Amino acid sequence: MSREPNTEGDSFAPDLDRVNRSGFPFQIGVEHLISNSLASHGWQVSAVEHPWRDGFIDLVLSKSHLRTIVECKRERSRNDSTAWVFLAPAPAELRTTARCLRFTQVPYLRGYQELEIVPSAHLSSYAVLPKDQGGQGGTRLLECWAGDLVRASDFFAAESADVVVDFERELPLFFVPIIVTNAELLVCSFDSRAVDLKAGEIPDIRLANFQPVGLVHFRKTLTTDLTAALTSETYDTYSSNVDRQRSVFVVNVGHVIKFLEELLLSDGANFYPSPDALFR
């Protein structure tokens, strides 16, 4: 039996719950927020649900020679904490460089480079997320989401090689992976000497400092691939680890417009986007 639209009160409540559990309303809301703030930050929503080899990219944003590859992750409210906690052994570091993907077509170059970045952000390689509410209640790993996002960025950069317009062929494109979430972001800094090695824990709340932030620079070895720049002459364990490191920025949705307004990259010679860059 069909139901009349919105005339039976709570009869659609289970359907609304399924819609909300999907996370798609959050993604659609983030897209609307960014699109309606174009005059403020200059970033265009170039693609929504863009296909790549292993799935779909939620959003692709473009501004001059920058592309941000965006994944939206929603936390549902509940009784216990939904905060994402990032560990940062004291003193917590504000990082001003990031390892991001750079692409030029003439000459053809595609690889990761250490770039200066604005704004600076707390650096962390360890994230503690709430347990999954969907049935199993298992621990979720940010590394899985971040790794998929990095691979999606690589795929999108390779795709872009075929469509860069003529006047841009000798200019670089930069790809910045971003996770946007409604979760509170906390940086937990502590003196590593304070860890109780028998228990494997920080023994006292007074030994840990929790700081709410709007942005975190999550940096980790998120790939097993080595670049062509690492040869038998330059290979060692340290250099191979650094070569595999990737930067992903985790942004609270309440901070995302400010982040886009401030976002700049520099290769040491130029800033991107340039101050007079056209929106396209």
KEMIZA-983535 format. One line per 8 residues: number of its first residue (from 1); their letters; for each residue x negated, y negated, z negated of C-alpha. Coordinates in Angstrom, 3 decimals. Layout:
% residues N
NUM	A	X:Y:Z; ...;
END
This chain:
% residues 280
1	MSREPNTE	0.000:0.000:0.000; -1.391:-3.409:0.956; -1.732:-6.164:-1.624; -0.682:-9.755:-1.101; -3.659:-12.142:-1.243; -4.198:-13.518:-4.771; -0.588:-12.933:-5.851; -1.153:-9.976:-8.138;
9	GDSFAPDL	-3.495:-11.600:-10.621; -6.094:-9.143:-11.862; -5.357:-6.486:-9.234; -8.391:-7.709:-7.297; -10.644:-7.814:-10.357; -12.401:-4.503:-9.534; -13.065:-5.751:-6.008; -14.502:-9.016:-7.303;
17	DRVNRSGF	-16.712:-7.048:-9.682; -18.096:-5.003:-6.774; -18.722:-8.204:-4.808; -20.587:-9.745:-7.731; -22.633:-6.609:-8.356; -23.878:-6.744:-4.759; -25.887:-9.913:-5.363; -24.764:-11.349:-2.020;
25	PFQIGVEH	-22.852:-14.289:-3.570; -26.091:-15.456:-5.178; -27.955:-15.226:-1.860; -25.192:-17.145:-0.067; -25.185:-19.773:-2.815; -28.971:-20.236:-2.553; -28.675:-20.663:1.220; -25.966:-23.303:0.723;
33	LISNSLAS	-28.043:-25.126:-1.915; -31.091:-25.340:0.365; -29.129:-26.234:3.515; -27.246:-29.032:1.755; -30.487:-30.502:0.382; -32.269:-30.812:3.748; -32.606:-34.599:3.465; -34.402:-34.146:0.147;
41	HGWQVSAV	-36.995:-31.501:1.061; -37.050:-31.200:4.869; -36.901:-27.392:4.978; -34.534:-25.865:7.520; -32.886:-22.489:7.047; -34.159:-20.888:10.258; -32.815:-17.385:9.715; -30.477:-15.451:7.427;
49	EHPWRDGF	-30.603:-11.652:7.027; -33.471:-11.491:9.529; -34.255:-7.865:10.431; -37.679:-6.345:9.981; -38.943:-2.777:10.095; -37.772:-1.736:6.599; -34.750:-3.959:5.990; -33.692:-7.593:6.105;
57	IDLVLSKS	-35.326:-10.856:5.050; -32.760:-12.833:3.023; -33.839:-16.294:4.244; -36.570:-17.776:6.435; -37.252:-21.477:5.828; -39.263:-23.656:8.207; -40.969:-27.012:7.916; -43.606:-28.080:10.397;
65	HLRTIVEC	-46.285:-25.346:10.294; -45.033:-23.663:7.119; -42.687:-20.708:6.849; -41.322:-19.411:3.566; -39.995:-15.853:3.449; -37.361:-15.777:0.712; -35.939:-12.899:-1.324; -33.026:-13.683:-3.672;
73	KRERSRND	-32.744:-11.686:-6.919; -29.835:-12.193:-9.291; -29.649:-11.184:-12.966; -26.178:-10.592:-14.394; -25.495:-12.071:-17.818; -25.326:-9.634:-20.732; -25.915:-9.484:-24.460; -29.663:-8.814:-24.396;
81	STAWVFLA	-32.301:-11.007:-22.723; -32.350:-11.219:-18.932; -35.568:-13.239:-18.866; -38.463:-12.266:-16.611; -41.592:-12.378:-18.781; -45.020:-12.924:-17.203; -48.088:-12.017:-19.247; -51.027:-14.402:-19.201;
89	PAPAELRT	-53.936:-13.725:-21.571; -54.808:-17.043:-23.230; -55.586:-19.614:-22.179; -52.767:-19.481:-19.604; -54.124:-20.672:-16.258; -52.491:-23.148:-13.882; -53.654:-21.988:-10.450; -54.214:-24.503:-7.646;
97	TARCLRFT	-55.067:-21.989:-4.907; -53.105:-19.129:-3.364; -53.935:-16.260:-1.022; -51.487:-16.705:1.866; -51.125:-15.509:5.440; -52.468:-17.808:8.174; -51.791:-17.322:11.872; -53.095:-19.025:15.009;
105	QVPYLRGY	-52.508:-17.898:18.575; -55.395:-19.638:20.376; -57.738:-18.214:19.313; -55.691:-15.286:18.008; -56.288:-15.036:14.277; -53.986:-13.497:11.675; -55.171:-12.894:8.154; -55.077:-13.909:4.521;
113	QELEIVPS	-56.944:-16.963:3.330; -57.544:-18.707:0.007; -55.726:-22.029:0.340; -55.232:-25.030:-1.906; -51.588:-25.336:-2.923; -49.299:-27.901:-4.501; -47.606:-27.524:-6.935; -49.886:-25.645:-9.307;
121	AHLSSYAV	-48.297:-22.765:-11.189; -48.987:-20.406:-14.071; -50.906:-17.391:-12.744; -49.938:-13.848:-13.731; -50.474:-10.311:-12.481; -48.129:-8.674:-15.013; -44.342:-9.014:-15.121; -41.879:-7.445:-17.567;
129	LPKDQGGQ	-38.332:-7.345:-16.202; -35.094:-6.318:-17.947; -33.976:-2.753:-17.456; -31.656:-2.020:-14.565; -27.975:-2.039:-15.479; -27.010:0.141:-12.548; -26.496:3.594:-14.021; -29.993:4.822:-14.808;
137	GGTRLLEC	-31.105:1.817:-16.858; -34.661:2.320:-15.616; -37.456:-0.204:-15.699; -37.741:-2.307:-12.558; -41.107:-3.362:-11.155; -41.628:-6.803:-9.632; -44.514:-5.254:-7.712; -42.025:-3.269:-5.585;
145	WAGDLVRA	-40.039:-6.350:-4.581; -43.164:-8.462:-4.081; -44.859:-5.744:-2.018; -41.828:-5.424:0.270; -41.713:-9.214:0.640; -45.405:-9.366:1.611; -44.890:-6.643:4.225; -41.837:-8.513:5.551;
153	SDFFAAES	-43.959:-11.666:5.825; -46.624:-9.765:7.776; -43.958:-8.389:10.115; -42.395:-11.817:10.653; -45.823:-13.367:11.358; -46.528:-10.722:14.000; -43.115:-11.392:15.547; -43.854:-15.132:15.564;
161	ADVVVDFE	-46.941:-14.524:17.726; -44.666:-14.062:20.734; -42.516:-17.158:20.221; -44.845:-19.987:19.126; -44.204:-22.905:21.499; -46.994:-24.171:23.741; -47.881:-27.364:21.855; -48.309:-25.347:18.634;
169	RELPLFFV	-50.559:-22.643:20.036; -53.805:-24.077:18.691; -52.307:-25.100:15.357; -51.941:-22.736:12.387; -48.778:-21.330:10.886; -48.737:-20.436:7.188; -46.391:-17.900:5.558; -45.470:-18.194:1.865;
177	PIIVTNAE	-43.425:-15.404:0.192; -40.950:-16.614:-2.443; -38.604:-14.796:-4.824; -35.716:-16.992:-6.001; -33.890:-15.806:-9.113; -31.358:-17.043:-11.640; -33.330:-15.291:-14.403; -35.082:-17.394:-17.017;
185	LLVCSFDS	-38.838:-17.310:-16.422; -41.107:-17.049:-19.459; -44.890:-17.079:-19.631; -46.193:-15.078:-22.595; -49.767:-16.080:-23.405; -51.847:-14.365:-26.077; -55.427:-13.725:-27.082; -56.347:-10.310:-25.718;
193	RAVDLKAG	-58.444:-9.701:-28.835; -55.217:-9.764:-30.872; -53.846:-6.601:-29.243; -53.557:-3.680:-31.683; -55.227:-0.967:-29.597; -53.901:1.874:-31.766; -50.292:0.794:-31.211; -50.943:-0.782:-27.804;
201	EIPDIRLA	-48.951:-3.847:-28.855; -49.189:-7.482:-29.892; -48.581:-6.942:-33.613; -47.041:-10.274:-34.589; -44.772:-12.785:-32.814; -47.040:-15.545:-34.154; -49.840:-14.207:-31.931; -47.834:-14.729:-28.714;
209	NFQPVGLV	-46.744:-18.015:-27.192; -43.615:-17.931:-24.998; -43.179:-20.873:-22.613; -40.139:-21.366:-20.333; -41.233:-22.376:-16.811; -39.558:-22.969:-13.470; -42.278:-21.413:-11.324; -44.815:-18.567:-11.588;
217	HFRKTLTT	-47.625:-17.605:-9.215; -47.550:-13.796:-9.143; -50.802:-12.512:-7.641; -51.730:-8.867:-7.306; -53.170:-6.211:-4.973; -49.909:-5.613:-3.128; -51.289:-3.744:-0.132; -53.685:-0.869:0.563;
225	DLTAALTS	-54.846:-2.388:3.854; -58.258:-4.004:4.243; -58.760:-6.889:6.661; -61.161:-6.772:9.589; -63.271:-9.432:7.850; -64.413:-6.872:5.270; -67.220:-4.883:6.928; -69.563:-2.170:5.729;
233	ETYDTYSS	-72.105:-4.912:4.967; -69.709:-6.908:2.743; -67.691:-4.085:1.163; -67.806:-3.410:-2.562; -65.106:-2.625:-5.132; -64.671:-6.245:-6.224; -64.470:-7.687:-2.704; -62.066:-4.959:-1.565;
241	NVDRQRSV	-59.799:-5.727:-4.528; -59.775:-9.464:-3.771; -59.195:-8.745:-0.071; -56.001:-6.875:-0.935; -54.628:-9.568:-3.245; -51.490:-11.428:-2.184; -49.675:-14.439:-3.672; -45.910:-14.422:-4.225;
249	FVVNVGHV	-44.157:-17.353:-5.880; -41.316:-16.619:-8.292; -38.985:-19.608:-8.632; -35.981:-20.148:-10.872; -33.034:-21.312:-8.786; -32.753:-24.489:-10.858; -36.310:-25.370:-9.826; -36.225:-24.339:-6.159;
257	IKFLEELL	-35.405:-27.759:-4.644; -38.218:-29.423:-6.616; -40.577:-26.649:-5.484; -39.669:-27.163:-1.816; -39.997:-30.937:-2.143; -43.551:-30.579:-3.492; -44.858:-27.595:-1.508; -48.084:-28.358:0.377;
265	LSDGANFY	-50.931:-26.147:1.594; -54.451:-27.218:2.522; -57.188:-25.331:4.346; -59.783:-27.861:3.187; -59.486:-29.981:6.330; -55.771:-30.748:6.584; -52.616:-30.674:4.510; -49.563:-28.815:5.810;
273	PSPDALFR	-46.986:-30.081:6.407; -48.614:-33.368:7.379; -46.951:-36.524:5.989; -45.548:-37.424:9.421; -44.431:-33.890:10.330; -41.200:-33.598:12.269; -38.475:-31.328:10.869; -37.973:-28.391:13.188;
END
